[in-house]
Amino acid sequence: MATYHLTTPLSEEDVRQLKAGDVVYLSGVLYTARDAAHKRLVDLIEKGEELPFDLEGSVIYFVGPTPPKPGDPIGSAGPTTSYRMDSYSPTMLKHGSRGMIGKGKRNQAVKDACKEYGGVYFGATGGAGALLGKRIKSAEVIAYPELGPEAIRRLEVEEFPVTVINDTHGGDLYQMGREQFEVKS
Amino acid sequence: MREVAFDDVVNAVKNMIKTTATNLPEDTLKALEDAYEYEKSEVAKEVIKQLLENAKIAREEERPLCQDTGLAVFFVNVGEDVKVVGGTLKDAINKGTELGYTEGYLRASTCNCFSRANLKDEIGYNLPAVIHFDLVEGDKIEIEYAAKGGGSENVSRAKVLPPAAGKPGIIEFVKEVISDAGGNPCPPITVGVGIGGTFEKACISSKHALFRDVGTTNPNPELNELEQEILEEVNKLGIGAMGMGGTKTALAVHIEANPCHIASLPVSVNVQCHSSRHMHITI
């Protein structure tokens, strides 16, 4: 289990070195997207149209924050459950995205896409929205404001704490961790 | 007949919502501190440490503990000798909910179940609240509140078992639900189990079981024993905090049981994430 400090956009080399269980502190830019935004992005990719941000090396954060209090860039901002993005993530990885941040298990197609295209699925601590929100230094809605909490935001983060769940070598922390601590009766 | 002003109910509800969104209740905090001591996995310990730090930041800076500030769920016991004047009790609870969620900068999470469009402009900010009323003796209004997030609700399940399944069948079903859920409901969780009654009674009981202070002893010795047995079994699953592997998957199991039909054994499992935000007041 190693600790890394990485800055986005991530290179293929950045992500290929990571192993399930590693702790990573991310700095730079994250883009937020949940189900509704993913559907629109994948539609644009399939039509060959321009996306609202550059996918190359991007890290997508699955989050729908609370509204900011006056003077704050963002409210509480912890991860949402990731399986709802499973049908979209392989397309995103195929077109250059390198990382996803969420919580909860992914399907085999996402794990396979991580290996094939060089992408990593990071877990952030669900329910630590106040703590994670403080690592976000700026937030700007760049697409789909009509989706409210689900709009795409460009976030600038500093030392945003995440753990590698699925790496590019087929490693899966959820599976490994559970096998280690399961008591078979 | 005692009279209670509409606005007094509105303000009481509003304050409960704002308070619980940023202040993790003492019972939940204590359960997480105990979980930190109990946990054997270093990775899971680190997660619980973040949760405790998160609770401190939320309290001190009045930031919501989680971005999923839930749907507002209420159990309301209305005394038969009290009435609300200036409006209905139901309207007062909904108005208090809307004000609590807007003034607290909480998230509006209700949407149309088909179009998925947010209903904040059509019905009201994070409305409607989910309210379960009951009539009781006396001249008080007792309001129990919890903010219920989506992740833990999504893994909840109900099933009507054959009576012959008995306690072993109940234990197996709860284990199956929690095992399939893995890290999705944000463990360490509280497991609400409703047993008996009819199909919907079991579901409502499993929800109400989550309103009890986390880890308090069930006054019914038979249920207390079953709670401890299920807790031990669930913690053997190895899921751990946020599913990263560990010895503390559940903080507690809470059971509510009801008489049921001779032909059925309904069981419902309602899961609560580690951020058990609940409170109750009496007006």
HADDOCK unambig.tbl for C-alpha pairs under 7 A between the chains (distance, minus, plus):
assign (segid A and resid 64 and name CA) (segid B and resid 67 and name CA) 6.95 0.50 0.50
assign (segid A and resid 65 and name CA) (segid B and resid 67 and name CA) 5.22 0.50 0.50
assign (segid A and resid 66 and name CA) (segid B and resid 67 and name CA) 5.16 0.50 0.50
assign (segid A and resid 66 and name CA) (segid B and resid 105 and name CA) 6.67 0.50 0.50
assign (segid A and resid 66 and name CA) (segid B and resid 106 and name CA) 5.49 0.50 0.50
assign (segid A and resid 66 and name CA) (segid B and resid 107 and name CA) 4.78 0.50 0.50
assign (segid A and resid 67 and name CA) (segid B and resid 105 and name CA) 5.56 0.50 0.50
assign (segid A and resid 67 and name CA) (segid B and resid 106 and name CA) 6.51 0.50 0.50
assign (segid A and resid 67 and name CA) (segid B and resid 107 and name CA) 6.54 0.50 0.50
assign (segid A and resid 68 and name CA) (segid B and resid 105 and name CA) 6.80 0.50 0.50
assign (segid A and resid 69 and name CA) (segid B and resid 105 and name CA) 6.37 0.50 0.50
assign (segid A and resid 76 and name CA) (segid B and resid 63 and name CA) 6.65 0.50 0.50
assign (segid A and resid 76 and name CA) (segid B and resid 64 and name CA) 5.86 0.50 0.50
assign (segid A and resid 76 and name CA) (segid B and resid 66 and name CA) 5.97 0.50 0.50
assign (segid A and resid 76 and name CA) (segid B and resid 67 and name CA) 4.82 0.50 0.50
assign (segid A and resid 77 and name CA) (segid B and resid 67 and name CA) 5.35 0.50 0.50
assign (segid A and resid 78 and name CA) (segid B and resid 66 and name CA) 6.44 0.50 0.50
assign (segid A and resid 78 and name CA) (segid B and resid 67 and name CA) 6.06 0.50 0.50
assign (segid A and resid 81 and name CA) (segid B and resid 151 and name CA) 6.49 0.50 0.50
assign (segid A and resid 81 and name CA) (segid B and resid 184 and name CA) 6.29 0.50 0.50
assign (segid A and resid 103 and name CA) (segid B and resid 184 and name CA) 6.72 0.50 0.50
assign (segid A and resid 104 and name CA) (segid B and resid 183 and name CA) 5.22 0.50 0.50
assign (segid A and resid 104 and name CA) (segid B and resid 184 and name CA) 4.50 0.50 0.50
assign (segid A and resid 125 and name CA) (segid B and resid 47 and name CA) 6.53 0.50 0.50
assign (segid A and resid 125 and name CA) (segid B and resid 242 and name CA) 6.81 0.50 0.50
assign (segid A and resid 126 and name CA) (segid B and resid 186 and name CA) 5.99 0.50 0.50
assign (segid A and resid 127 and name CA) (segid B and resid 65 and name CA) 6.55 0.50 0.50
assign (segid A and resid 127 and name CA) (segid B and resid 66 and name CA) 4.69 0.50 0.50
assign (segid A and resid 127 and name CA) (segid B and resid 275 and name CA) 6.61 0.50 0.50
assign (segid A and resid 128 and name CA) (segid B and resid 50 and name CA) 6.90 0.50 0.50
assign (segid A and resid 128 and name CA) (segid B and resid 51 and name CA) 5.76 0.50 0.50
assign (segid A and resid 128 and name CA) (segid B and resid 54 and name CA) 5.40 0.50 0.50
assign (segid A and resid 128 and name CA) (segid B and resid 65 and name CA) 6.45 0.50 0.50
assign (segid A and resid 128 and name CA) (segid B and resid 66 and name CA) 5.98 0.50 0.50
assign (segid A and resid 129 and name CA) (segid B and resid 65 and name CA) 5.68 0.50 0.50
assign (segid A and resid 129 and name CA) (segid B and resid 66 and name CA) 4.34 0.50 0.50
assign (segid A and resid 129 and name CA) (segid B and resid 67 and name CA) 5.59 0.50 0.50
assign (segid A and resid 130 and name CA) (segid B and resid 54 and name CA) 5.79 0.50 0.50
assign (segid A and resid 130 and name CA) (segid B and resid 57 and name CA) 6.47 0.50 0.50
assign (segid A and resid 130 and name CA) (segid B and resid 58 and name CA) 5.67 0.50 0.50
assign (segid A and resid 130 and name CA) (segid B and resid 63 and name CA) 5.80 0.50 0.50
assign (segid A and resid 130 and name CA) (segid B and resid 64 and name CA) 6.10 0.50 0.50
assign (segid A and resid 130 and name CA) (segid B and resid 65 and name CA) 5.41 0.50 0.50
assign (segid A and resid 130 and name CA) (segid B and resid 66 and name CA) 6.46 0.50 0.50
assign (segid A and resid 131 and name CA) (segid B and resid 54 and name CA) 4.97 0.50 0.50
assign (segid A and resid 131 and name CA) (segid B and resid 57 and name CA) 6.61 0.50 0.50
assign (segid A and resid 173 and name CA) (segid B and resid 244 and name CA) 6.15 0.50 0.50
assign (segid A and resid 174 and name CA) (segid B and resid 243 and name CA) 5.78 0.50 0.50
assign (segid A and resid 174 and name CA) (segid B and resid 244 and name CA) 5.00 0.50 0.50
assign (segid A and resid 174 and name CA) (segid B and resid 245 and name CA) 6.48 0.50 0.50
assign (segid A and resid 177 and name CA) (segid B and resid 244 and name CA) 5.30 0.50 0.50
assign (segid A and resid 177 and name CA) (segid B and resid 245 and name CA) 3.76 0.50 0.50
assign (segid A and resid 177 and name CA) (segid B and resid 246 and name CA) 6.94 0.50 0.50
assign (segid A and resid 178 and name CA) (segid B and resid 238 and name CA) 4.77 0.50 0.50
assign (segid A and resid 178 and name CA) (segid B and resid 239 and name CA) 5.15 0.50 0.50
assign (segid A and resid 178 and name CA) (segid B and resid 244 and name CA) 6.82 0.50 0.50
assign (segid A and resid 178 and name CA) (segid B and resid 245 and name CA) 4.28 0.50 0.50
assign (segid A and resid 178 and name CA) (segid B and resid 246 and name CA) 6.82 0.50 0.50
assign (segid A and resid 180 and name CA) (segid B and resid 245 and name CA) 6.99 0.50 0.50
assign (segid A and resid 181 and name CA) (segid B and resid 238 and name CA) 4.46 0.50 0.50
assign (segid A and resid 181 and name CA) (segid B and resid 245 and name CA) 6.08 0.50 0.50
assign (segid A and resid 181 and name CA) (segid B and resid 246 and name CA) 5.46 0.50 0.50
assign (segid A and resid 181 and name CA) (segid B and resid 247 and name CA) 6.34 0.50 0.50
assign (segid A and resid 182 and name CA) (segid B and resid 236 and name CA) 5.56 0.50 0.50
assign (segid A and resid 182 and name CA) (segid B and resid 237 and name CA) 4.91 0.50 0.50
assign (segid A and resid 182 and name CA) (segid B and resid 238 and name CA) 4.01 0.50 0.50
assign (segid A and resid 183 and name CA) (segid B and resid 236 and name CA) 4.88 0.50 0.50
assign (segid A and resid 183 and name CA) (segid B and resid 237 and name CA) 6.40 0.50 0.50
assign (segid A and resid 183 and name CA) (segid B and resid 238 and name CA) 6.91 0.50 0.50
